[in-house]
Amino acid sequence: MDPAQVLILVPQDGHGLERVVLKRADAIHVGRSSRCQVRLPSDSRMVSRLHATLSWNAGAWFITDASRRGTYLQGEKLEPGEPRSIPHGASLRFGDCEFIALTRPDEELREPESSYTLSSHLVQLGTIDTAKVLQAAFELPELLATATDEHAIYSFACDYLVRALSPVIATAFVANIDPREPVTLLGRAERGSHSTATRDLFRPVISRRVIAQLASSPESVVFIQRNIDDPALSVTVSGTSQAIGAALLDRGASGSLVVLYVIGDVVLTHGDKLVAQYLRLVSTLVRQHLLARRQAHLTKYFSPNVVQLILRGDPQTDLEREPRVAKATSFFFDVRGSSLRLEASPEERSALYRDLRRVLSIVTEAVFENGGTIIDYAGDAVFAVWGVPLAQPEQAERAVSCALKVVQRLRDEAFLMMRPGAQLCGIGIATGEVLVGPVGSSVMFKYGVFGPSVSAAQRLAALTKPDQLDREILISHEVRSELQQLKAATRHVAQVSLRGMDSMVEVFEVATDAPFDSEPGGRY
């Protein structure tokens, strides 16, 4: 048999596929069905049961798409049902499975499996404008600082790379790469004059070898270009691509990678080291801005020590995983006497606003000093917890200590909205198992804590009002039983029925001046 009538498919991804040798045939089926001659992983959601057909006709190999997800030849999506000839060394992608097609196996069978040869052809040669790169390096930090969200940071970085590294870089994008999901674009930029074939890379076409290298060496930067004298390139690129660069920006909780990726259609005569250094600079600046932005956001809700654990990626503090059950102590704070008359003047409203800002700042500072987490603000109320996202065995002691600190600090300051001698606030504290995790839509979510003890703490705070039990700090029996040093400062107040709960709840108050000498046996 003529060696040209043999087609060899060399796998380029991490699915554990083996090299496939095919002989001349009218129809060779590719897919995840057991009836296909080229069997792809049955657990891949990107591969159809019958994905494509390979055939030998008129002295050449052809490929025909038959899938829902698409078949790609040299990075270009094929039209379903329309055969396309397969050139030697072409990349074939079936869903998330990629191969290199060797149509001259008589030459290639002697080559090791880890390499293959791409045909050499004339390309445009270019040089990098050093002055432009340096100017962009000074301007980029200021631009990133103006970004309103993380997607804007990614887009600004891509735009600068395309402009600063012209003419070699035609396309830059940031992509989230998850082995279990399709690639998601987070930011992109492209040179206006580049070819249609390069523009199609926004699907995008990404080398699995490059990604594997970044995953194993997160601090590295990959930049490689096709050399005229040596056309062998050990990464997967489309026919028009002459250069590839990549840097790792972030790791997701599920193992995904956020990668800054550049593709060029020009070979540099010199300056490849400068390109690699600039990629490193840009990726470092992007990571710094992402870290600063996330830290600024997290410090609004979590104490500094918890923020550091979250930013380090501590698995115990992962905020984006599925909801879980945890033991937590809930703390509800509510200001007393802060309401305004309907006919209040603008000056009165301004005074109330300033007072509320100061009160909420005092509460937040006390929560963070005692290692707590702010879950939500609602008007003049604050909801905080201990025990999540980081487990805290001494959580009840911390919550009560925080409550005492809040009351004392509020008494030490003068507030226009509060009458002298009047009750300043009401705090309810309860402990128990809760469901904790992200709640909301796929677009916007927040960290949520739910459970009977959360409701109990909120209703205990309501019972502190003057027309109810008229106390500043009320705690549940479960909280009191976990106290050590502060137990002497508690006294039984009443046995009450809380809305939504079948059993009666034992309620205790915490002394805000001095510990009680004894605990009275009566209830009221």
C-alpha positions as CSV (number, residue, x, y, z in Angstrom):
1,M,0.0,0.0,0.0
2,D,1.2,3.5,-0.8
3,P,2.3,5.1,2.5
4,A,0.3,8.2,1.6
5,Q,-2.8,6.2,2.0
6,V,-2.1,5.9,5.7
7,L,-3.3,8.6,8.2
8,I,-1.7,8.9,11.6
9,L,-3.4,10.9,14.4
10,V,-1.1,12.0,17.2
11,P,-3.0,13.0,20.4
12,Q,-2.1,16.5,21.8
13,D,-4.1,16.6,25.1
14,G,-4.3,15.0,28.5
15,H,-7.1,12.5,27.8
16,G,-4.7,9.5,27.7
17,L,-5.5,8.8,24.1
18,E,-3.0,6.8,22.0
19,R,-1.7,7.4,18.5
20,V,-4.1,6.1,15.9
21,V,-3.0,4.6,12.5
22,L,-5.7,4.5,9.8
23,K,-5.6,2.9,6.4
24,R,-7.5,4.0,3.3
25,A,-11.2,3.7,3.7
26,D,-14.4,5.3,2.4
27,A,-15.7,6.2,5.9
28,I,-13.9,6.1,9.3
29,H,-16.1,7.4,12.1
30,V,-14.8,9.5,15.0
31,G,-16.7,9.9,18.2
32,R,-17.5,8.5,21.7
33,S,-19.9,5.8,20.4
34,S,-18.5,2.2,20.7
35,R,-19.3,1.8,17.0
36,C,-16.7,4.4,16.0
37,Q,-13.4,3.2,14.6
38,V,-11.7,6.2,16.3
39,R,-13.0,6.0,19.9
40,L,-12.9,9.3,21.9
41,P,-13.5,9.5,25.7
42,S,-17.1,8.4,26.5
43,D,-17.3,10.8,29.5
44,S,-16.5,14.0,27.5
45,R,-19.5,16.3,27.2
46,M,-17.8,18.1,24.3
47,V,-17.6,15.1,22.0
48,S,-20.7,13.8,20.1
49,R,-21.5,10.1,19.7
50,L,-20.7,10.5,16.0
51,H,-18.5,13.5,15.8
52,A,-16.8,13.4,12.4
53,T,-15.9,11.2,9.5
54,L,-12.5,10.6,7.9
55,S,-12.2,9.3,4.4
56,W,-9.7,8.7,1.6
57,N,-10.7,10.0,-1.8
58,A,-8.9,11.0,-5.0
59,G,-5.4,10.6,-3.5
60,A,-6.1,12.7,-0.3
61,W,-7.6,12.4,3.2
62,F,-10.8,14.4,4.0
63,I,-12.6,15.2,7.2
64,T,-16.4,15.9,7.5
65,D,-18.1,17.4,10.6
66,A,-21.2,15.6,12.0
67,S,-21.3,17.0,15.5
68,R,-23.2,19.5,17.6
69,R,-20.2,21.0,19.3
70,G,-18.1,21.5,16.1
71,T,-15.0,20.0,14.5
72,Y,-12.0,22.2,13.9
73,L,-9.3,22.0,11.2
74,Q,-6.3,24.3,11.8
75,G,-8.4,26.2,14.3
76,E,-11.2,26.8,11.8
77,K,-14.6,25.5,12.5
78,L,-15.9,23.2,9.7
79,E,-19.3,23.5,8.1
80,P,-21.3,20.4,8.9
81,G,-21.5,17.9,6.1
82,E,-18.9,19.6,3.9
83,P,-15.7,17.5,3.4
84,R,-12.3,19.4,3.8
85,S,-8.9,18.0,2.8
86,I,-6.4,17.4,5.6
87,P,-2.9,18.8,5.0
88,H,0.1,17.2,6.5
89,G,0.8,18.3,10.0
90,A,-2.7,19.9,10.4
91,S,-4.4,20.1,13.8
92,L,-7.7,18.4,14.2
93,R,-10.0,19.1,17.2
94,F,-13.0,17.0,18.0
95,G,-14.7,18.8,21.0
96,D,-12.0,19.0,23.6
97,C,-9.8,16.2,22.0
98,E,-7.0,17.4,19.7
99,F,-4.8,15.5,17.3
100,I,-2.0,16.3,14.8
101,A,-2.7,14.6,11.4
102,L,0.3,13.1,9.7
103,T,-0.4,12.3,6.0
104,R,3.2,11.4,5.1
105,P,3.7,8.6,7.6
106,D,6.6,7.0,5.6
107,E,8.7,10.0,6.8
108,E,7.1,10.6,10.2
109,L,7.0,7.1,11.6
110,R,10.7,7.3,12.4
111,E,10.1,10.5,14.5
112,P,9.5,10.2,18.3
113,E,5.9,10.6,19.4
114,S,6.7,13.8,21.3
115,S,7.6,15.8,18.2
116,Y,6.3,16.4,14.7
117,T,7.3,18.6,11.8
118,L,5.3,21.6,10.5
119,S,5.9,22.6,6.9
120,S,8.1,25.7,6.4
121,H,6.8,28.7,4.5
122,L,7.7,32.3,4.1
123,V,6.4,34.6,6.7
124,Q,6.7,38.3,7.5
125,L,9.6,39.3,9.8
126,G,9.2,42.0,12.4
127,T,11.0,43.8,15.2
128,I,9.6,45.2,18.4
129,D,9.7,48.9,19.1
130,T,11.5,49.1,22.5
131,A,10.4,52.7,23.2
132,K,6.8,51.7,22.7
133,V,7.1,48.8,25.1
134,L,8.8,50.9,27.8
135,Q,6.1,53.6,27.4
136,A,3.3,51.0,27.8
137,A,5.1,49.5,30.8
138,F,4.8,52.9,32.6
139,E,1.2,53.6,31.5
140,L,-0.3,50.2,32.3
141,P,-0.4,50.4,36.1
142,E,-2.3,53.7,35.9
143,L,-4.8,52.2,33.4
144,L,-5.3,49.0,35.5
145,A,-6.0,51.2,38.5
146,T,-9.0,52.7,36.7
147,A,-10.6,49.3,36.1
148,T,-14.1,49.0,37.6
149,D,-14.1,45.1,37.7
150,E,-11.8,42.2,37.0
151,H,-13.0,41.8,33.4
152,A,-11.9,45.4,32.8
153,I,-8.5,44.6,34.2
154,Y,-8.2,41.6,31.8
155,S,-9.4,43.7,28.8
156,F,-7.0,46.6,29.6
157,A,-4.0,44.2,29.8
158,C,-4.9,42.5,26.5
159,D,-5.3,45.8,24.7
160,Y,-1.9,47.0,25.9
161,L,-0.2,43.8,24.9
162,V,-1.5,44.0,21.3
163,R,-0.5,47.7,21.1
164,A,2.9,47.4,22.8
165,L,4.0,44.2,21.1
166,S,3.0,45.1,17.6
167,P,3.7,43.9,15.0
168,V,4.4,40.4,16.3
169,I,1.3,40.0,18.5
170,A,-2.1,40.0,16.7
171,T,-4.4,38.6,19.4
172,A,-4.4,38.6,23.2
173,F,-7.0,37.2,25.4
174,V,-7.5,36.0,29.0
175,A,-9.3,32.7,29.3
176,N,-10.6,30.5,32.1
177,I,-9.5,26.9,31.3
178,D,-11.2,24.1,33.1
179,P,-10.7,20.5,32.0
180,R,-14.4,19.8,32.6
181,E,-15.8,22.8,30.8
182,P,-15.5,24.7,27.6
183,V,-12.9,27.5,27.6
184,T,-14.4,30.8,28.8
185,L,-13.1,34.2,27.6
186,L,-12.7,36.9,30.3
187,G,-11.0,39.6,28.2
188,R,-9.7,40.1,24.7
189,A,-8.1,42.4,22.2
190,E,-7.0,42.1,18.6
191,R,-5.1,44.0,16.0
192,G,-7.5,45.5,13.5
193,S,-5.6,44.5,10.4
194,H,-4.9,40.9,11.2
195,S,-6.3,38.1,9.1
196,T,-9.7,36.3,9.4
197,A,-7.9,33.1,10.2
198,T,-6.2,34.7,13.2
199,R,-9.5,36.3,14.3
200,D,-11.0,32.9,14.4
201,L,-8.7,32.0,17.2
202,F,-11.1,33.7,19.6
203,R,-12.9,30.3,19.9
204,P,-10.1,30.1,21.3
205,V,-7.4,27.7,20.1
206,I,-5.1,27.0,23.1
207,S,-2.1,24.7,23.3
208,R,-2.6,22.0,25.9
209,R,1.2,21.6,26.2
210,V,1.6,25.3,27.0
211,I,-1.1,25.1,29.7
212,A,0.4,22.0,31.2
213,Q,3.7,23.8,31.4
214,L,2.1,26.8,33.2
215,A,0.3,24.5,35.6
216,S,3.4,22.7,36.6
217,S,5.5,26.0,36.8
218,P,3.1,28.8,37.8
219,E,5.8,31.5,37.8
220,S,7.1,30.7,34.3
221,V,6.2,32.6,31.1
222,V,6.0,30.7,27.8
223,F,7.0,32.5,24.6
224,I,7.9,30.5,21.5
225,Q,7.8,31.3,17.8
226,R,8.1,29.3,14.6
227,N,11.7,29.6,13.2
228,I,12.3,29.9,9.5
229,D,15.4,27.7,9.7
230,D,13.8,25.2,12.0
231,P,10.1,24.8,11.4
232,A,9.6,22.2,14.2
233,L,7.4,23.7,16.9
234,S,6.5,21.6,20.0
235,V,3.2,23.3,20.7
236,T,-0.1,23.2,18.8
237,V,-0.8,26.2,16.7
238,S,-3.0,27.0,13.7
239,G,-1.5,27.3,10.2
240,T,-1.2,31.1,10.4
241,S,0.2,31.4,13.9
242,Q,3.9,32.1,14.1
243,A,4.2,32.9,17.8
244,I,2.6,31.9,21.1
245,G,3.0,33.4,24.6
246,A,1.3,32.6,27.8
247,A,1.4,33.5,31.5
248,L,-0.7,32.1,34.5
249,L,-2.8,34.8,36.2
250,D,-4.9,32.9,38.7
251,R,-6.0,29.5,39.9
252,G,-9.7,28.8,40.5
253,A,-11.2,26.9,43.4
254,S,-12.2,24.0,41.1
255,G,-8.7,23.6,39.6
256,S,-9.3,25.9,36.7
257,L,-6.6,28.2,35.4
258,V,-6.9,31.8,34.3
259,V,-4.3,32.3,31.6
260,L,-3.1,35.4,29.7
261,Y,-2.5,34.2,26.1
262,V,-1.1,35.9,23.1
263,I,-0.9,34.7,19.5
264,G,1.0,36.3,16.6
265,D,1.3,35.9,12.9
266,V,4.7,37.5,12.5
267,V,8.2,36.1,13.4
268,L,10.5,38.4,15.2
269,T,14.0,38.9,13.9
270,H,15.1,40.0,17.4
271,G,13.3,40.9,20.6
272,D,11.8,37.6,21.7
273,K,13.4,37.9,25.2
274,L,11.9,41.4,25.5
275,V,8.4,39.9,24.6
276,A,8.8,37.3,27.3
277,Q,9.9,39.9,29.9
278,Y,7.0,42.1,29.0
279,L,4.6,39.2,29.3
280,R,6.0,38.6,32.8
281,L,5.7,42.3,33.7
282,V,2.1,42.5,32.5
283,S,1.0,39.3,34.2
284,T,2.6,40.4,37.5
285,L,0.8,43.8,37.4
286,V,-2.5,42.1,36.7
287,R,-2.0,39.7,39.6
288,Q,-1.1,42.6,41.9
289,H,-4.2,44.6,40.9
290,L,-6.5,41.5,41.3
291,L,-5.0,40.8,44.7
292,A,-5.4,44.4,45.8
293,R,-9.0,44.6,44.6
294,R,-10.0,41.3,46.2
295,Q,-8.3,42.2,49.5
296,A,-10.1,45.6,49.5
297,H,-13.4,43.8,49.0
298,L,-12.8,41.1,51.5
299,T,-11.7,43.4,54.3
300,K,-15.2,44.9,54.3
301,Y,-16.6,41.6,55.6
302,F,-13.8,39.5,57.1
303,S,-11.2,40.1,59.8
304,P,-7.6,40.6,58.5
305,N,-6.4,37.1,59.5
306,V,-9.3,35.5,57.7
307,V,-8.6,37.6,54.6
308,Q,-5.0,36.4,54.5
309,L,-6.2,32.8,54.6
310,I,-8.7,33.3,51.8
311,L,-6.2,35.1,49.6
312,R,-3.7,32.3,50.2
313,G,-6.3,29.8,48.9
314,D,-6.7,27.9,52.2
315,P,-9.2,25.1,51.3
316,Q,-11.0,25.6,54.7
317,T,-12.0,29.2,53.7
318,D,-13.1,28.7,50.1
319,L,-16.0,31.0,49.5
320,E,-17.1,29.6,46.2
321,R,-17.6,25.9,47.0
322,E,-20.9,24.2,47.5
323,P,-22.9,25.1,50.7
324,R,-21.8,23.1,53.7
325,V,-22.9,22.5,57.3
326,A,-20.9,24.1,60.0
327,K,-21.1,25.1,63.7
328,A,-21.4,28.9,64.0
329,T,-22.3,31.6,66.5
330,S,-24.6,34.3,65.1
331,F,-24.6,37.9,66.3
332,F,-27.3,40.5,65.5
333,F,-26.8,44.1,66.4
334,D,-29.5,46.8,66.2
335,V,-29.4,50.5,67.1
336,R,-32.0,51.8,69.4
337,G,-33.7,55.2,68.9
338,S,-32.2,56.0,65.5
339,S,-35.5,56.5,63.6
340,L,-36.4,60.0,62.2
341,R,-39.6,61.9,62.0
342,L,-41.1,62.0,58.5
343,E,-40.7,65.7,58.5
344,A,-37.1,65.7,59.6
345,S,-34.9,68.4,58.1
346,P,-31.9,67.7,55.9
347,E,-29.6,68.7,58.8
348,E,-31.3,66.1,61.0
349,R,-30.9,63.4,58.3
350,S,-27.2,64.3,57.8
351,A,-26.6,64.0,61.6
352,L,-28.3,60.6,61.7
353,Y,-26.2,59.4,58.7
354,R,-23.0,60.5,60.4
355,D,-24.0,58.8,63.6
356,L,-24.9,55.6,61.9
357,R,-21.6,55.5,60.0
358,R,-19.7,55.8,63.2
359,V,-21.8,53.2,65.1
360,L,-21.5,50.7,62.3
361,S,-17.7,51.4,62.2
362,I,-17.5,50.7,65.9
363,V,-19.4,47.4,65.5
364,T,-17.3,46.3,62.5
365,E,-14.0,47.1,64.2
366,A,-15.0,45.1,67.3
367,V,-16.2,42.1,65.2
368,F,-12.9,42.0,63.3
369,E,-10.8,42.4,66.5
370,N,-12.5,39.3,67.9
371,G,-12.0,37.3,64.7
372,G,-15.6,37.5,63.4
373,T,-17.1,37.8,59.9
374,I,-19.6,40.4,58.8
375,I,-22.3,38.7,56.7
376,D,-24.6,41.7,56.1
377,Y,-25.6,45.2,56.9
378,A,-29.3,46.2,56.8
379,G,-30.0,49.8,57.7
380,D,-28.8,50.3,61.2
381,A,-28.4,46.5,61.8
382,V,-25.4,44.3,61.5
383,F,-25.3,40.5,61.1
384,A,-21.9,38.8,62.1
385,V,-20.8,35.2,62.7
386,W,-18.0,33.3,64.3
387,G,-17.0,29.8,63.1
388,V,-17.2,30.5,59.4
389,P,-15.4,30.6,57.0
390,L,-12.8,29.5,59.5
391,A,-13.6,27.0,62.3
392,Q,-13.3,28.6,65.8
393,P,-13.7,26.4,68.9
394,E,-13.9,29.5,71.2
395,Q,-16.5,31.3,69.0
396,A,-19.2,31.8,71.7
397,E,-16.6,33.5,74.0
398,R,-15.4,35.7,71.1
399,A,-19.0,36.8,70.2
400,V,-19.9,37.8,73.8
401,S,-16.6,39.6,74.3
402,C,-17.3,41.5,71.0
403,A,-20.8,42.5,72.3
404,L,-19.4,43.8,75.5
405,K,-16.8,45.8,73.7
406,V,-19.4,47.3,71.4
407,V,-21.6,48.4,74.2
408,Q,-18.7,50.0,76.1
409,R,-17.4,51.9,73.1
410,L,-20.9,53.2,72.2
411,R,-21.2,54.5,75.8
412,D,-17.9,56.3,75.5
413,E,-19.0,58.4,72.6
414,A,-21.8,61.0,72.2
415,F,-24.3,60.6,69.4
416,L,-26.8,63.2,68.5
417,M,-29.5,60.7,67.6
418,M,-29.5,59.0,71.0
419,R,-31.0,60.4,74.2
420,P,-28.7,60.5,77.2
421,G,-29.3,57.5,79.5
422,A,-31.3,55.7,76.9
423,Q,-30.5,52.1,75.7
424,L,-28.0,52.5,72.9
425,C,-28.4,49.1,71.2
426,G,-29.7,45.6,71.3
427,I,-27.6,42.5,70.6
428,G,-28.8,38.9,70.3
429,I,-26.4,35.9,70.2
430,A,-27.2,32.2,69.5
431,T,-25.1,29.2,68.4
432,G,-25.8,26.0,66.5
433,E,-25.4,24.2,63.2
434,V,-25.9,26.4,60.0
435,L,-25.8,26.0,56.3
436,V,-23.1,28.2,54.9
437,G,-22.0,29.0,51.3
438,P,-22.7,31.2,48.3
439,V,-26.3,32.2,47.6
440,G,-27.7,34.1,44.7
441,S,-27.7,33.8,40.9
442,S,-24.9,32.7,38.6
443,V,-24.1,36.4,37.9
444,M,-24.2,37.8,41.4
445,F,-23.9,36.0,44.8
446,K,-23.0,36.7,48.4
447,Y,-21.8,34.6,51.3
448,G,-24.8,33.4,53.2
449,V,-25.4,31.7,56.6
450,F,-28.8,30.0,57.3
451,G,-30.2,28.0,60.2
452,P,-32.5,28.0,63.3
453,S,-29.7,29.6,65.4
454,V,-29.5,32.5,63.0
455,S,-33.2,33.1,63.4
456,A,-32.9,32.8,67.1
457,A,-30.1,35.4,67.3
458,Q,-32.2,37.8,65.3
459,R,-35.3,37.4,67.5
460,L,-33.2,37.7,70.7
461,A,-32.0,41.0,69.4
462,A,-35.6,42.1,68.9
463,L,-36.4,41.1,72.5
464,T,-33.8,43.6,73.8
465,K,-36.2,46.5,73.0
466,P,-37.5,48.5,76.0
467,D,-41.1,47.3,75.4
468,Q,-39.9,43.7,75.5
469,L,-37.2,42.4,77.9
470,D,-35.3,45.7,77.9
471,R,-31.8,44.4,78.0
472,E,-28.7,45.3,75.9
473,I,-27.2,41.8,75.3
474,L,-29.3,38.6,75.3
475,I,-27.9,35.1,74.6
476,S,-29.3,31.6,74.2
477,H,-28.7,28.8,76.7
478,E,-26.4,27.1,74.1
479,V,-24.1,30.2,74.0
480,R,-24.0,30.4,77.8
481,S,-23.1,26.7,78.2
482,E,-20.0,27.3,76.0
483,L,-18.7,30.3,77.9
484,Q,-15.8,30.0,80.2
485,Q,-14.4,33.3,81.6
486,L,-17.6,35.2,80.8
487,K,-20.1,32.8,82.3
488,A,-20.1,34.7,85.6
489,A,-21.4,37.8,83.8
490,T,-24.6,36.1,82.7
491,R,-28.0,35.8,84.4
492,H,-31.2,34.0,83.5
493,V,-33.9,36.4,82.3
494,A,-36.8,34.4,80.9
495,Q,-38.1,31.4,79.2
496,V,-39.7,32.5,75.9
497,S,-41.3,31.2,72.8
498,L,-39.6,32.4,69.7
499,R,-41.6,32.7,66.5
500,G,-41.0,29.7,64.2
501,M,-39.7,27.4,67.0
502,D,-41.8,24.7,68.8
503,S,-39.9,24.5,72.1
504,M,-39.4,27.2,74.7
505,V,-36.0,29.0,74.7
506,E,-34.0,29.8,77.8
507,V,-32.8,33.4,77.5
508,F,-29.9,34.9,79.5
509,E,-28.6,38.5,79.7
510,V,-24.9,39.5,79.8
511,A,-23.9,42.1,82.4
512,T,-22.5,45.2,80.7
513,D,-21.2,46.9,83.9
514,A,-20.1,44.2,86.4
515,P,-20.5,40.4,86.7
516,F,-23.6,39.3,88.7
517,D,-23.0,38.1,92.2
518,S,-25.5,35.2,91.8
519,E,-28.0,33.8,89.5
520,P,-31.6,34.2,90.6
521,G,-33.8,31.2,90.3
522,G,-37.0,33.0,89.3
523,R,-38.1,33.7,85.8
524,Y,-39.9,36.6,84.4
